[in-house]
Amino acid sequence: MESHINIAGRLLRDAAIFFRNIGEENPPLKDQMEASATVYEQVADLLESDPHGQIPLDIPPASGAGDQDAGATDRVRATFNKTSEGDQR
């Protein structure tokens, strides 16, 4: 039996593959599709490593270079904020 976390992680990784395939078939969209694929993979990593973790969406990005996890969190936060701006629920 699979956990919901494993299924969600696999779906996110499959979506990343889908975005990359779209980018390969549509060169004008390649950069955008690669960015989306990367974020989906990072969310899968976050989900699998800390299923109940949280990302504060209302703080500024991490400053400076170095911490790879901070950069991934910043990209996930930026993507979430960009996609939810028009969400009027």
C-alpha positions in Angstrom: 0.0 0.0 0.0 1.3 3.5 -0.9 1.1 6.5 1.4 -0.5 9.7 0.2 2.9 11.3 0.5 4.5 8.8 -1.8 1.7 9.2 -4.4 1.9 13.0 -4.2 5.6 12.9 -4.6 5.4 10.7 -7.6 2.7 12.9 -9.2 4.9 16.0 -8.7 7.9 14.2 -10.2 5.7 13.0 -13.2 4.5 16.6 -13.7 8.1 17.7 -13.8 8.8 15.2 -16.6 5.7 16.4 -18.4 6.9 20.0 -18.2 10.3 19.1 -19.5 8.7 17.2 -22.4 6.6 20.2 -23.3 9.7 22.4 -23.2 11.6 20.0 -25.5 8.8 20.1 -28.0 8.3 23.8 -27.8 11.6 25.7 -27.7 10.0 29.1 -27.0 8.6 27.6 -23.7 11.7 25.6 -22.7 13.0 28.0 -20.0 9.6 28.4 -18.5 8.9 24.7 -18.5 12.3 23.9 -17.0 11.6 26.4 -14.2 8.2 24.8 -13.5 9.7 21.3 -13.6 12.4 22.4 -11.1 9.9 23.8 -8.7 7.7 20.7 -8.9 10.8 18.5 -8.1 11.7 20.8 -5.2 8.2 20.6 -3.7 8.3 16.8 -4.1 11.6 16.8 -2.1 10.1 19.0 0.6 7.0 16.8 0.8 9.0 13.6 1.1 11.6 15.0 3.5 9.2 16.8 5.8 5.6 16.0 5.1 4.2 18.3 7.7 6.7 21.1 7.1 5.6 24.6 6.3 7.0 27.4 4.2 6.3 31.0 5.4 5.0 32.8 2.3 5.0 36.3 3.8 8.7 36.8 4.5 11.3 38.2 2.1 13.7 35.8 0.3 16.8 34.6 2.0 19.7 36.9 1.5 23.1 35.9 0.3 24.3 32.7 -1.4 25.1 29.3 -0.1 22.1 27.6 1.5 20.7 25.4 -1.3 17.5 24.7 0.7 16.9 28.4 1.3 17.2 29.0 -2.5 14.7 26.1 -3.2 12.3 27.5 -0.6 12.6 31.0 -2.1 11.7 29.5 -5.6 8.8 27.6 -4.2 7.5 30.6 -2.3 7.9 32.9 -5.4 6.1 30.4 -7.6 3.3 29.9 -5.1 2.8 33.6 -4.6 2.8 34.2 -8.4 0.2 31.5 -9.1 -2.0 32.5 -6.2 -2.1 36.3 -6.9 -5.2 35.9 -9.1 -6.8 33.3 -6.8 -9.9 35.0 -5.3 -11.2 32.3 -3.1 
